[in-house]
């Protein structure tokens, strides 16, 4: 049990060494939907809203509210179902250029 407490303490110390902005950036990177997960998560409202809120937090911490606001509005749109996922950008482009 002591090793678990030691691991938790080391993790807490590691987080204390990161700035608030670095933690927000790490959260944004964690919540950003990767290209491999795009089709699976593109319509997942919680995932999409989380991604937008994390990005907004990064901009707020950089004192860029004009960049944060549209991302917060997008997050609200996902949550209140006023927006939906756009079609996949690769659909409809098959065979072009060949």
Buried (B, 14 or more C-beta within 10 A) or exposed (E): EEEEEEEEEEEEEEEEEEEEEEBBBBBBEEBEBEEEEEEEBBEBBEBBBBBBBBBBBBBBBEEEEEBBEEBBEBBBBBBEEEBEBEEEEEEEEEEEEE
